[in-house]
Every structure is written in C-alpha cells, then in structure tokens.
Amino acid sequence: MRYFLFFLVGLISASCMKGQSVDLVIHNAKIHTMDEENSIVQAIAIRDGKVVEVGPDRQIMNKYSAEEYIDAEGKDIFPGFADAHGHLMSLARQKLSVNLVGTTSMDELIVRVEKYAQRKERRVIVGGGWDQSLWNSAELPTNELLNEKFPDKPVVLYRIDGHAVLANNAALKKYGITGSSHVDGGAILKNADGSLSGILLDNAISLISNKLPDFSDQELAEALLEIQQELYGYGITDVHEAGLTSHDFKLIRRLVKDNRLTIGIYGMLYPEKENADFAKKHGFLEEKNLLVRSFKVIGDGALGSRGALLKQPYSDDPHNHGLLTTSIADMKRYSSLAELTGYQLNIHAIGDSTNKLVLDLIQAYSKKNPDHRWRIEHAQVLDPMDFDLLESSGAFPSVQPTHAVSDQRWAESRLGKARLKGAYAYNTLLLKAGMLAIGTDFPVESTNPFLTIHAAVNRKNAENDPIDGFLPGEALTEEACLRGMTIWAAFASFQESNKGSLEKGKEANLVILESPFVSKGAYSPNFSNRTFVKGKLVFSME
C-alpha cells in the first residue's frame, strides 16, 4: 500500500511538471548557448518570446508541454547573429541605384549605368559599389568616359566604401563645383592639366550628396523590408545601424512602430542638430525592437581611396597623409554632447593617426565614466605603440574581418610592410580590449556572416585566398568570433542582459542553421533553415 502511494505521488508530481506550459520547444539540436561556459545543449523551451530553460532533451521534454514542438534533426542552433556595424539605409539606397559592385573595368561600369538609365527615369543617375582595385588599377578613375556617354545627364557614382565619388561634368556643373571649391576634411581631385577629374573625397562629397534628390520613403521602406528578409535568411536578428540622419531615423522609427521592421536595430545617430536636440530632450529611445543611445562620428576617410589619416605618408602616395574628416575641436564637442546626454560615442577611425586621436579622447573620458563603452569603429590601422591605450582607455573595438581579406590585394602597397604589423590586428585588439564587436560594414561588404567567420578564423576570402591567410597571426578563434557576433555585440550596445546568448530570461532570438557549422578550412556556405525573433518564426527555408 505504501509503495502504491509513493508511486501515485510520483506520478502526480511528474504529471504536474510535464504540465508546465510553453509556446515552443525545440529539441534534438546542437544549441550553442554562448553563455559564459560556452555550453552546448540539446533543447530549449520558449514562452512569451523569452527563453524559459535550456538543457538536455529528456529534461526539457519531460518538464514542459508546448503548443509547438520542433525536431531540429541535430542541426546547429546559435543565438541570432548581430551585425555590429552595418548600414541599412545605405544598402537600401544602393538597391535603388546603379549596382556597380564587382565591376572589373570602367567599360563595364559605363554599361551598367547605361542599362540603368534605360530602365529608370531619374533626374540624376546615382550608383555605388565601384572599386578601382578590381580594375587592375591602383589609381582612382577620371570622368572622361562618363562625360562622353552622358554629356547632359548628371551622374554621381559612389566608391564601394562611400568615401569617394566619381561625378561627370554635368553633375559638377549642376552642383556648382569648380576648381576653386574647397571643403575642410575633403579633396577635389584634378587632372594634370588642372581640369577636374570628377573625383570627390570624403567631406567634399557633401557638395553633391546634400543636394541629391532622394528616393521616396515608400521606395526606401520596400528596400528595407527586402534587406530584412535577406538578413533573416542568414540568421541575423540584430543590426547596429552605423549612422542615421534625422530623416532616416524617423523613417526607421515609423516602420518599427508599424511592426513592419521587426529586426533588432541599435541606432547610432549622426550628431546633426535635429538628432542632438532629440537626444537632449528625450534621452535614450527604447521602442519595441529599436534602441537609440549612441552617436556616430566619422573621424577620417578610407584606405582604398587614400583618405584614412596616417601618421606617415602613404607608401604609394608619398605626398599624402589622408584626411581628418572631423576636426579635433568637433570631436571634443561631440564628446561633450555624449557626456551631457549619456549617449555612447562611436567614432569611425581607420588610419593610425586618427586611432591615436580617438584613443586619447576616450582615455580622457574614461576617467569620468569607466563603463562608457565608447567604440572605435573599424580600428583598422594602429601604431603598435598605441595598442596599450586600448587597455587603459576602455575603448571598445568594433571590427569587420572581411575588410582584411578584401583589402589584402593592396594593403601593403598603401601602408608598406612595417605598418602592416598594426593593421587588421583583430587578435591583438582582443587581447588588449578583452572583447570585440564584429560586423560587416555592409554594403561595403556582403551581409553574409559566414564570410565574416571565414575571414576572422582563416583570414581568407570566399575564394580561399590568400593560400596561407592574410596576416594569419591575427586570426581569431572560432569562439571569439562567434562571441563578437553575439554576446559581445550585445554588450557593445548595452543589451547583454536581454540578448546575445540563449539563457533563461533572455529574448528567444535564434537561428537553426541549414548545414552543419564549419569554421575551419575552406569556405563553406551556410544559411538559416529557420530564424526566430522573440520566439516567433520570421524566416523559414521552406
């Protein structure tokens, strides 16, 4: 009789435990939780968009009763990937413009512009994505062919990094750019005969960009929703949007309010007056999946267009140090704005000179607020003597590993062999800073996070070049790279208590990968089989 009572109590107890109701249980999986122990478990229970528990299959299946069960068939599951430095609005505009990514010659560029002009009736033809290093040319192009093909229609074509523009004479004339035009932190290049070449660098681009007709909000919204699905298809559930004008901020906020843009967005505002006034009046904005509490400042140009500010001249351009696009006085002013509003400050710094200036600035501020998490976006070239400043300043590096393998074709010619010791030095940055946030800088690079992992771990591009890897001593481990795309990216955006790992109480943002996860060796393409945001399915391969 006593045995029967014990049995009955045990049965009732087990029944009650099984009765704990959840919305979803995913089981028979290889779940990389990205917790502190880097635990791998087999099952996860989700309720109301949050992780209830992770653990062994038997534990979760016996304990919870779910409205839906998913057998993951042994597939890898990760927290939803975060792209810690992307440009949603730039990619949206690129999709609506002439796509020049991958062009291998000026002739091919012209053909693409002509085909676009035949399909689209635009007052000004705008395009982007050209990269002269793919044309077997180290030098920036000139606009003679554009002038010949488009003598009357203004054409404005952005380099892939956005730090150089090629404009035809019709565009230069329309926007009043002459040989005497000048902008601090920018350059208007000339031909040997003194005529304008059509190339505008960095701040000089504003002479045109501030006056260009923009696409309609409806067109931009549709492009953003298309991009969102592309990101979900790779398992990306969060983007740190690296620079929003007041117009773009309002558009994204409206799409979030309307539940159309559901991907997590950490917005960095450009510190223009309207954005600054918003921050002063409202402080942080946390609205559904949108978090805004940072400013983005562009410190210098890019290496590809020789605009990154270097301590010593470019090895292949001995009269050029690059450009400081934001003055030291303005950087200090934006630092004061960030201090006043409590906002994070994220500064684009590519050249070793700019990185030193930014590190000094952050060092001074760190004495006031040790947990500032002010970020250096790119941290691409540092003087090795300045690495220790990362540790003492608390600056948070935000890097894009695919830049290393894209730039390796010409990086040594720009910098010389000696300066490469401090370039694309992700492992050293990690050792000094303790964490890295990792992104792609799309549309400069592909949105594909698996190319990012391959570049970080193997230091190679999609074609597996170079054979031995580019500066392989600076490779990241698989775990470090994945943390940079999950929990460290969440920390870099003050969201580590809600996102970045699959732990109890956090948002159930996750990706079930289509193929087994591989980080070592040759590049292995992969995609999402299913992507979930707050426990809801937002993408399915089916």
C-alpha positions as CSV (number, residue, x, y, z in Angstrom):
1,M,0.0,0.0,0.0
2,R,2.8,2.4,1.0
3,Y,4.6,1.6,-2.3
4,F,1.4,2.4,-4.3
5,L,1.0,5.8,-2.5
6,F,4.6,6.7,-3.3
7,F,4.1,5.7,-6.9
8,L,0.9,7.7,-7.1
9,V,2.5,10.8,-5.6
10,G,5.5,10.5,-8.0
11,L,3.1,10.1,-11.0
12,I,1.1,13.2,-10.0
13,S,4.3,15.1,-9.5
14,A,5.7,14.1,-12.9
15,S,2.4,15.0,-14.4
16,C,2.5,18.5,-12.9
17,M,6.0,19.0,-14.1
18,K,5.1,18.0,-17.6
19,G,2.2,20.4,-17.3
20,Q,4.4,23.5,-17.3
21,S,3.1,25.2,-20.5
22,V,5.3,26.9,-23.0
23,D,4.8,28.2,-26.5
24,L,7.6,26.3,-28.2
25,V,10.1,23.5,-27.5
26,I,13.0,22.9,-29.9
27,H,14.7,19.6,-29.3
28,N,17.2,17.1,-30.9
29,A,19.5,20.1,-31.6
30,K,23.1,21.2,-31.0
31,I,22.4,24.5,-29.3
32,H,25.4,26.8,-28.8
33,T,24.2,28.9,-25.9
34,M,27.1,31.4,-25.9
35,D,26.9,31.5,-22.1
36,E,30.0,32.0,-20.0
37,E,30.9,28.3,-20.2
38,N,30.1,28.2,-23.9
39,S,27.6,25.4,-23.1
40,I,26.1,23.2,-25.8
41,V,22.7,21.6,-25.0
42,Q,20.1,19.8,-26.9
43,A,16.8,21.5,-26.2
44,I,15.2,24.9,-25.4
45,A,11.8,25.9,-24.1
46,I,10.3,29.3,-25.0
47,R,7.4,31.3,-23.7
48,D,6.2,34.8,-24.4
49,G,9.2,35.5,-26.5
50,K,11.7,34.6,-23.8
51,V,14.0,31.6,-23.1
52,V,12.4,29.6,-20.2
53,E,15.1,27.0,-20.0
54,V,17.8,25.2,-22.0
55,G,19.1,21.7,-21.2
56,P,19.2,18.1,-22.2
57,D,16.4,16.7,-24.4
58,R,15.0,14.5,-21.7
59,Q,14.9,17.3,-19.1
60,I,13.1,19.8,-21.3
61,M,10.8,17.3,-23.0
62,N,9.7,15.8,-19.6
63,K,9.3,19.2,-17.9
64,Y,7.3,21.2,-20.5
65,S,4.2,20.9,-22.5
66,A,4.4,23.0,-25.7
67,E,1.9,24.3,-28.2
68,E,4.5,23.5,-30.8
69,Y,7.5,21.1,-31.0
70,I,10.3,21.3,-33.5
71,D,12.7,18.4,-34.0
72,A,15.8,20.2,-35.2
73,E,17.2,16.9,-36.5
74,G,20.6,17.5,-34.9
75,K,21.2,20.9,-36.6
76,D,23.3,23.7,-35.1
77,I,21.5,26.4,-33.3
78,F,23.0,29.8,-32.3
79,P,21.7,33.0,-30.7
80,G,20.6,35.2,-33.6
81,F,23.7,36.8,-35.1
82,A,24.2,40.5,-34.7
83,D,25.9,42.6,-37.3
84,A,27.7,45.2,-35.1
85,H,28.4,47.6,-37.9
86,G,26.0,47.8,-40.9
87,H,24.3,50.4,-43.0
88,L,20.6,49.5,-43.6
89,M,19.8,52.9,-45.2
90,S,22.9,52.9,-47.4
91,L,22.1,49.3,-48.6
92,A,18.5,50.4,-49.3
93,R,19.7,53.3,-51.4
94,Q,22.2,51.1,-53.2
95,K,19.4,48.6,-54.1
96,L,17.5,51.5,-55.7
97,S,20.6,52.9,-57.5
98,V,23.0,51.5,-60.2
99,N,24.7,48.5,-58.7
100,L,28.4,48.7,-59.5
101,V,29.6,46.1,-57.1
102,G,32.1,43.7,-58.8
103,T,32.6,45.7,-61.9
104,T,36.0,44.8,-63.4
105,S,36.6,47.8,-65.6
106,M,35.5,51.3,-66.4
107,D,33.8,50.0,-69.6
108,E,31.7,47.6,-67.5
109,L,30.8,50.4,-65.2
110,I,29.6,52.5,-68.2
111,V,27.5,49.6,-69.5
112,R,25.7,49.2,-66.1
113,V,25.0,52.9,-65.9
114,E,23.6,52.9,-69.4
115,K,21.3,49.9,-68.7
116,Y,20.0,51.5,-65.5
117,A,19.3,54.8,-67.4
118,Q,17.2,52.8,-69.9
119,R,15.1,51.2,-67.2
120,K,14.8,54.2,-64.8
121,E,13.8,57.8,-65.4
122,R,15.8,59.7,-62.8
123,R,16.8,63.4,-62.8
124,V,20.2,62.4,-61.6
125,I,21.7,58.9,-62.0
126,V,23.1,57.7,-58.8
127,G,25.1,54.5,-58.3
128,G,27.6,52.8,-56.0
129,G,30.0,50.0,-55.4
130,W,32.8,50.5,-57.8
131,D,36.3,49.6,-56.7
132,Q,39.2,50.5,-58.9
133,S,41.5,47.9,-57.3
134,L,39.4,45.3,-59.2
135,W,40.3,47.1,-62.5
136,N,44.0,46.3,-62.3
137,S,44.5,50.0,-61.4
138,A,45.8,51.5,-58.2
139,E,44.7,54.9,-59.2
140,L,41.3,56.4,-58.9
141,P,39.4,56.8,-62.2
142,T,38.6,60.0,-64.0
143,N,35.3,61.0,-65.7
144,E,36.2,61.3,-69.4
145,L,34.1,58.2,-70.4
146,L,31.2,59.3,-68.3
147,N,31.3,62.8,-69.9
148,E,31.3,61.1,-73.4
149,K,28.3,58.8,-72.7
150,F,26.4,61.3,-70.5
151,P,27.1,64.8,-71.7
152,D,23.9,66.3,-70.3
153,K,22.5,63.9,-67.6
154,P,24.2,64.3,-64.1
155,V,25.8,61.0,-63.0
156,V,27.1,60.5,-59.4
157,L,28.8,57.2,-58.6
158,Y,30.0,56.3,-55.1
159,R,33.1,54.1,-54.5
160,I,32.3,50.9,-52.5
161,D,33.5,52.4,-49.2
162,G,31.4,55.6,-49.7
163,H,34.4,57.8,-49.2
164,A,34.9,58.7,-52.8
165,V,32.6,59.8,-55.6
166,L,33.0,59.9,-59.4
167,A,30.9,62.6,-60.9
168,N,30.6,63.6,-64.6
169,N,31.0,67.2,-65.7
170,A,27.2,67.6,-65.9
171,A,26.9,66.8,-62.2
172,L,29.8,69.1,-61.3
173,K,28.2,71.9,-63.2
174,K,24.7,71.3,-61.7
175,Y,26.0,71.4,-58.2
176,G,28.4,74.4,-58.7
177,I,31.7,72.6,-58.1
178,T,34.7,74.3,-59.7
179,G,38.4,74.3,-59.4
180,S,38.2,76.8,-56.6
181,S,35.7,74.8,-54.5
182,H,37.1,73.7,-51.1
183,V,35.8,71.8,-48.1
184,D,37.8,71.1,-44.9
185,G,38.4,67.4,-44.5
186,G,37.8,66.7,-48.2
187,A,39.5,66.9,-51.5
188,I,38.5,67.7,-55.1
189,L,41.0,65.9,-57.4
190,K,42.3,67.4,-60.6
191,N,43.9,66.1,-63.8
192,A,47.5,67.0,-64.7
193,D,46.1,69.8,-66.9
194,G,44.3,71.4,-64.0
195,S,40.8,70.3,-65.0
196,L,38.5,68.5,-62.5
197,S,38.9,64.7,-62.7
198,G,35.4,64.1,-61.3
199,I,36.7,62.5,-58.1
200,L,35.5,64.0,-54.7
201,L,36.9,62.6,-51.5
202,D,35.3,62.4,-48.1
203,N,33.8,65.8,-46.9
204,A,33.9,67.2,-50.4
205,I,31.2,64.6,-51.3
206,S,28.8,66.7,-49.3
207,L,28.9,69.4,-52.1
208,I,26.8,66.9,-54.1
209,S,25.3,64.5,-51.6
210,N,23.4,67.2,-49.6
211,K,21.7,68.3,-52.8
212,L,20.9,64.9,-54.5
213,P,17.3,64.0,-54.9
214,D,16.5,61.2,-52.6
215,F,14.3,58.1,-53.2
216,S,10.8,58.2,-51.8
217,D,10.1,56.9,-48.3
218,Q,7.9,54.2,-49.9
219,E,10.8,53.1,-52.1
220,L,13.2,53.1,-49.2
221,A,10.7,51.2,-47.0
222,E,10.2,48.5,-49.5
223,A,14.0,48.1,-50.0
224,L,14.5,47.9,-46.2
225,L,11.9,45.1,-45.9
226,E,13.7,43.2,-48.6
227,I,17.0,43.7,-46.8
228,Q,15.4,42.5,-43.6
229,Q,14.4,39.2,-45.2
230,E,17.9,38.8,-46.6
231,L,19.4,39.3,-43.1
232,Y,16.9,36.8,-41.6
233,G,17.9,34.3,-44.2
234,Y,21.4,34.4,-42.8
235,G,20.2,34.2,-39.2
236,I,21.0,37.8,-38.4
237,T,18.5,39.2,-35.9
238,D,20.2,42.4,-34.9
239,V,21.9,45.2,-36.7
240,H,23.9,48.1,-35.3
241,E,22.9,50.8,-37.8
242,A,26.2,52.9,-38.1
243,G,24.9,56.4,-38.8
244,L,21.3,57.7,-39.1
245,T,20.3,61.2,-40.3
246,S,17.3,62.7,-38.7
247,H,15.2,61.7,-41.8
248,D,16.4,58.1,-41.8
249,F,15.9,57.8,-38.0
250,K,12.3,58.9,-38.4
251,L,11.6,56.5,-41.3
252,I,13.1,53.5,-39.4
253,R,11.1,54.5,-36.2
254,R,7.9,54.7,-38.2
255,L,8.5,51.2,-39.7
256,V,9.2,49.8,-36.3
257,K,6.0,51.4,-34.8
258,D,4.0,49.8,-37.7
259,N,5.5,46.4,-36.9
260,R,7.0,46.2,-40.4
261,L,10.6,46.4,-39.4
262,T,11.0,43.7,-36.7
263,I,14.7,43.1,-36.8
264,G,16.6,44.4,-33.7
265,I,18.1,47.8,-34.5
266,Y,20.7,49.6,-32.4
267,G,20.7,53.1,-34.0
268,M,23.7,55.4,-34.0
269,L,22.6,58.9,-34.7
270,Y,24.8,61.4,-36.7
271,P,25.2,64.3,-34.3
272,E,23.4,66.8,-36.5
273,K,21.3,69.5,-34.8
274,E,17.9,67.7,-35.0
275,N,19.4,64.5,-33.7
276,A,21.3,66.3,-30.9
277,D,18.1,68.1,-29.9
278,F,16.2,64.8,-29.8
279,A,18.8,63.2,-27.5
280,K,18.9,66.3,-25.2
281,K,15.1,66.3,-24.9
282,H,14.2,62.6,-24.8
283,G,17.4,60.8,-23.8
284,F,17.5,57.2,-24.7
285,L,14.9,55.7,-27.0
286,E,13.8,52.1,-26.4
287,E,10.8,51.4,-28.6
288,K,9.9,47.8,-29.4
289,N,12.9,46.4,-31.3
290,L,14.6,49.8,-31.7
291,L,17.2,51.1,-29.3
292,V,18.9,54.5,-29.8
293,R,21.5,55.7,-27.3
294,S,24.7,56.5,-29.3
295,F,26.2,59.0,-31.7
296,K,28.3,58.1,-34.8
297,V,31.2,60.4,-35.8
298,I,33.3,59.9,-38.9
299,G,36.9,60.6,-38.0
300,D,38.7,60.0,-41.3
301,G,38.4,58.6,-44.8
302,A,39.2,55.1,-46.1
303,L,42.4,53.3,-47.1
304,G,41.0,52.3,-50.5
305,S,40.7,56.0,-51.6
306,R,43.8,57.0,-49.5
307,G,41.6,59.1,-47.2
308,A,42.4,57.4,-43.9
309,L,44.7,59.7,-41.9
310,L,48.1,58.2,-41.3
311,K,51.0,59.4,-39.1
312,Q,53.4,58.9,-42.0
313,P,52.5,59.4,-45.7
314,Y,51.1,56.6,-47.9
315,S,53.7,54.3,-49.2
316,D,52.3,54.6,-52.7
317,D,51.5,58.3,-52.4
318,P,54.4,60.0,-50.5
319,H,52.8,63.5,-50.5
320,N,49.5,62.3,-48.9
321,H,48.8,61.6,-45.2
322,G,45.0,61.2,-45.8
323,L,42.2,63.3,-44.3
324,L,40.8,64.1,-40.8
325,T,37.2,64.5,-41.7
326,T,36.1,65.6,-38.2
327,S,38.3,68.2,-36.5
328,I,39.6,67.6,-33.1
329,A,37.5,70.5,-31.8
330,D,34.4,69.0,-33.2
331,M,35.3,65.6,-31.8
332,K,35.6,67.2,-28.3
333,R,32.2,69.0,-28.9
334,Y,30.6,65.7,-29.8
335,S,32.2,64.1,-26.7
336,S,30.6,66.8,-24.6
337,L,27.2,66.1,-26.2
338,A,27.6,62.4,-25.5
339,E,28.5,63.2,-21.9
340,L,25.6,65.5,-21.5
341,T,23.0,63.0,-22.9
342,G,24.6,59.8,-21.6
343,Y,24.9,58.6,-25.1
344,Q,27.7,56.3,-26.3
345,L,30.1,57.8,-28.8
346,N,31.2,55.6,-31.7
347,I,34.0,57.0,-33.9
348,H,35.0,55.8,-37.3
349,A,38.8,55.6,-37.2
350,I,40.8,53.8,-39.9
351,G,44.3,55.4,-40.0
352,D,46.8,55.1,-37.2
353,S,46.8,58.9,-36.7
354,T,43.0,59.0,-36.3
355,N,43.1,56.0,-34.0
356,K,45.6,57.7,-31.7
357,L,43.5,60.9,-31.6
358,V,40.4,58.9,-30.7
359,L,42.1,56.8,-28.1
360,D,43.4,59.9,-26.4
361,L,39.9,61.3,-26.4
362,I,38.4,58.2,-24.9
363,Q,41.2,57.9,-22.4
364,A,40.2,61.4,-21.1
365,Y,36.6,60.5,-20.8
366,S,37.1,57.1,-19.2
367,K,38.2,58.9,-16.0
368,K,34.7,60.2,-15.7
369,N,32.8,57.1,-16.6
370,P,34.7,53.7,-16.5
371,D,31.8,51.9,-18.2
372,H,31.3,54.2,-21.1
373,R,31.7,51.5,-23.8
374,W,32.7,54.2,-26.3
375,R,33.5,52.5,-29.6
376,I,36.2,52.7,-32.2
377,E,34.5,51.7,-35.4
378,H,37.0,49.8,-37.7
379,A,40.2,50.3,-35.6
380,Q,41.8,49.2,-38.9
381,V,45.4,50.5,-38.6
382,L,47.1,51.2,-35.3
383,D,50.6,52.1,-34.5
384,P,51.8,49.1,-32.4
385,M,52.9,51.6,-29.7
386,D,49.3,52.7,-29.3
387,F,47.8,49.2,-28.5
388,D,48.2,49.6,-24.8
389,L,46.0,52.7,-24.9
390,L,43.1,50.3,-25.8
391,E,43.5,48.6,-22.4
392,S,43.9,51.7,-20.3
393,S,41.2,53.8,-22.1
394,G,38.5,51.1,-22.1
395,A,37.8,51.8,-25.8
396,F,35.7,49.1,-27.4
397,P,36.9,48.0,-30.8
398,S,34.2,47.3,-33.4
399,V,35.8,45.5,-36.4
400,Q,34.9,43.9,-39.7
401,P,37.1,40.9,-40.6
402,T,36.1,40.8,-44.2
403,H,37.8,44.2,-44.7
404,A,41.1,42.5,-44.1
405,V,40.7,39.9,-46.8
406,S,39.2,42.4,-49.3
407,D,42.0,44.9,-48.7
408,Q,44.8,42.4,-48.8
409,R,45.2,43.0,-52.6
410,W,46.6,46.4,-52.0
411,A,47.1,47.0,-48.2
412,E,50.9,46.5,-48.3
413,S,51.2,49.0,-51.2
414,R,49.3,51.6,-49.2
415,L,50.9,51.0,-45.9
416,G,54.3,49.4,-46.5
417,K,55.3,46.2,-44.8
418,A,56.3,47.7,-41.4
419,R,52.8,49.3,-40.8
420,L,51.1,46.0,-41.6
421,K,52.1,44.9,-38.1
422,G,49.4,47.1,-36.6
423,A,46.8,46.6,-39.4
424,Y,43.7,44.4,-39.2
425,A,45.1,43.2,-35.9
426,Y,42.0,41.6,-34.5
427,N,43.6,39.1,-32.2
428,T,45.9,41.9,-30.7
429,L,42.9,44.2,-30.3
430,L,41.0,41.4,-28.5
431,L,44.0,40.7,-26.2
432,K,44.2,44.4,-25.2
433,A,40.4,45.2,-25.1
434,G,39.1,41.9,-23.8
435,M,36.1,42.0,-26.2
436,L,35.3,42.8,-29.8
437,A,32.1,43.7,-31.6
438,I,32.1,42.1,-35.1
439,G,30.2,43.2,-38.2
440,T,30.5,43.5,-41.9
441,D,30.1,47.2,-42.8
442,F,27.5,46.3,-45.4
443,P,27.0,47.4,-48.2
444,V,30.8,47.9,-48.3
445,E,31.0,44.1,-47.8
446,S,28.4,41.3,-48.1
447,T,25.8,40.8,-45.4
448,N,26.9,37.1,-45.2
449,P,28.0,36.3,-41.6
450,F,29.7,33.1,-42.7
451,L,32.1,35.1,-44.9
452,T,32.8,37.1,-41.7
453,I,33.6,34.0,-39.7
454,H,35.8,32.6,-42.5
455,A,37.7,35.9,-42.7
456,A,38.2,36.1,-39.0
457,V,39.2,32.5,-38.3
458,N,41.0,31.6,-41.6
459,R,41.9,35.1,-42.8
460,K,40.8,34.2,-46.3
461,N,38.1,35.4,-48.7
462,A,35.3,33.4,-50.3
463,E,37.8,32.1,-53.0
464,N,40.1,30.9,-50.1
465,D,42.8,33.5,-51.0
466,P,45.5,34.0,-50.0
467,I,46.5,30.4,-49.6
468,D,48.2,30.9,-46.2
469,G,45.8,33.6,-45.0
470,F,46.4,37.3,-44.7
471,L,48.4,38.2,-41.6
472,P,47.4,34.8,-40.1
473,G,48.9,35.6,-36.7
474,E,46.0,38.0,-36.2
475,A,43.3,35.3,-36.7
476,L,40.5,34.9,-34.1
477,T,39.4,31.7,-32.6
478,E,36.0,30.4,-33.6
479,E,34.7,31.1,-30.1
480,A,36.0,34.7,-30.1
481,C,34.5,35.4,-33.5
482,L,31.1,33.9,-32.5
483,R,31.1,35.9,-29.3
484,G,31.8,39.0,-31.2
485,M,28.7,38.4,-33.3
486,T,26.5,37.5,-30.3
487,I,27.1,38.3,-26.6
488,W,30.0,40.8,-27.1
489,A,27.9,42.7,-29.8
490,A,25.1,42.8,-27.2
491,F,27.5,44.2,-24.6
492,A,28.8,46.8,-27.1
493,S,25.2,48.0,-27.4
494,F,24.2,47.8,-23.7
495,Q,21.9,44.9,-24.4
496,E,23.7,42.0,-22.8
497,S,21.0,41.4,-20.2
498,N,18.4,40.8,-22.9
499,K,20.2,39.4,-25.9
500,G,23.4,37.7,-27.2
501,S,23.1,34.3,-25.6
502,L,20.4,31.6,-25.1
503,E,19.9,31.8,-21.4
504,K,16.9,31.9,-19.1
505,G,15.0,35.2,-19.3
506,K,16.6,36.5,-22.5
507,E,14.9,37.1,-25.8
508,A,14.4,34.0,-27.8
509,N,16.3,35.2,-30.9
510,L,17.9,32.2,-32.6
511,V,18.9,30.6,-35.9
512,I,18.7,27.0,-36.9
513,L,21.4,26.5,-39.5
514,E,20.7,24.7,-42.7
515,S,24.1,22.9,-42.8
516,P,26.5,21.8,-40.1
517,F,28.5,24.7,-38.8
518,V,32.1,24.7,-40.0
519,S,34.7,27.4,-39.3
520,K,38.0,25.9,-40.2
521,G,39.4,25.1,-43.7
522,A,37.9,26.1,-47.0
523,Y,34.9,28.4,-47.1
524,S,31.7,26.5,-46.5
525,P,28.5,28.4,-47.5
526,N,25.6,28.3,-45.0
527,F,22.2,29.8,-44.4
528,S,19.4,29.8,-42.0
529,N,16.9,26.9,-42.0
530,R,14.7,28.9,-39.7
531,T,15.1,32.2,-37.8
532,F,13.2,33.2,-34.7
533,V,12.8,36.7,-33.2
534,K,11.3,36.7,-29.7
535,G,10.2,33.2,-30.2
536,K,8.3,33.9,-33.5
537,L,9.3,32.4,-36.8
538,V,10.4,35.2,-39.1
539,F,12.2,33.1,-41.8
540,S,11.9,29.6,-43.0
541,M,13.9,27.9,-45.8
542,E,10.7,26.1,-46.6
